[in-house]
């Protein structure tokens, strides 16, 4: 089965869940009613028989692998696909209206020129492609029911059910349109209202126009920044303020390999750094929502801080394999849930506290509960910072003293001191200053290789790690420190591809590597943006800009980025789209802009 590549999918969503629309007009991934719900359309990880909904020109008129021209309408998450055929031109507009009630997918087919015969084939397969639902009619409406879920499909054109698929064949001439609306509801609930597609479209466009107009970033590459902001917003679960790392599971980091993980949860690290990108471009409300999410998820039991939670704060995310799904291009296993929830990753204290600090600087005032939680997190970190951990990359090998984890522990203490000095937090300043100095001294002594003039992945190791590029950005050492310059040079030399894209750390192919896994992976896009930042901060601005512009060309035609990129095949790999990659793009654009503004010669009056 030939899959569309990752980058041939467009994302639509409603801040509760999302859908992946292929260039061939097929929705191949759709989880309802939430990001982490079982998929109704799981063709992304199998074949169309695992659930898909394709709207495209009739088969006789178009080659099997034909794809539409696509774009987002303005600064929105409304996707337009245009098919140009000898007999005419047709436009399909796909979107999910942001709403309080049940989620909907709306697909409007419009004739632009001539007359085109079209087919809609909807094959719902609940339970990640495993269940054949009961499809029947109720009051002239088609409904597919399975267990607790019901899907209602409304359209003005005739629908026929055969072999578990609902098909409509129709023609649109210039000026005509046919709309399809898919609504989810609990199967025991009353039927959802038949919506007005045109009103929903106007409301959706207005929503995005209003949201993007709040962006304060005015520097270069603004279009790329705004598109990334929209993508991050689309990964936010509006009812709770939780942010998913990606809206997919098990898209492989190596085609045919087993590095396939479920990213539809809220990692403290990914969510915190996503918020840093939002705060830096003028978005404060998201930070307030996330802080409430954080208090609900963490405050009851900070002693057992998890690195990740469900999107409404669930603690238990058992990992299992779905053996009936063959996986994306036969990359198995397909996993749901994530066992990394039980790992110790000491850097998350730093990311969370850094975000609380940035939110405070942006005008989100501290409340009593936040202050209590913050103080408790620092107490716990003071007890634990000397322990080995699994680190930022959640290795499945033995715990180590990762340098990045210790640097982020320093960040947690440093930002706490800054908040205390600003009068926002009541703490024992003298003890914290001693702790900050102790961490700093230990990292510079045990995490630094004097012979090679570089920090290393963990104490006493020879390996490098891309997370070391964050040392200048965190303020742990100034950018002009020779140890920083040496580390940036070493990472470029040992972890970068000839195009300048960066691997997270060395993997060992058929051997088990430092991460306890065999197999390799693509260049990690977030790490490549970190290199942009490190180059810019250490004064190598031309190299920084060149690498940033190269990374922009890796994006899909719709401006989307997965987790990784394989320079050999020119393909994006891993879950898609990925919050980490998009927040990296935003932070690099703002870093480049602020460094250039700082070094620009002042014009003489």
Secondary structure, 3 states (H helix, E strand, C coil): CCCCCHHHEEEEECCCCEEEEECCCEEEEEECCCCCCCEEECHHHCCHHHCEEEEEECHHHCCCCCCCEEEECCCCCCEEEEEEECCEEEEEEEECCCCCCCCEEEEEEEEEEEEEEEEEEEECCHHHHCCCCEEEEECCEEEEEECCEEEEEEECCCCEEECCEEEEEEEEEECCEEEEEEEEEECCCCCCCCCCHHHHHHHHHHHHHHHHCCCCCCCCCHHHHHHHHHHHHHCEECCCCEECCECCECCCCCCCCCCCCECCCEEHHHHHHHHHHHHCCCCCHHHHHHHHHHHHHHHHHHHHCCCEECCCCCCCCCCEECCCCCCHHHCCCCEECCHHHHCCCCHHHHHHHHHHHHHHHCCCCCCHHHHHHHHHHHHHHHHHCCCCECCCCCCCCCCECEHHHHHHHHHHHHHHHHHHHCCCCCCCHHHHHHHHHHHHHHHHHHCEECCCCEECCECCCCCCCHHHHHHHHHCCCCCCCHHHHHHHHHHHHHHECCCCCECCCCCCCCCCCCCCCCCCCCEEHHHHHHHHHHHHHCCCHHHHHHHHHHHHHHCCCCCCCEEEEECCCCEEEEEECEHHHHHHHHHHHHHHHHHHHHHCCCCCC
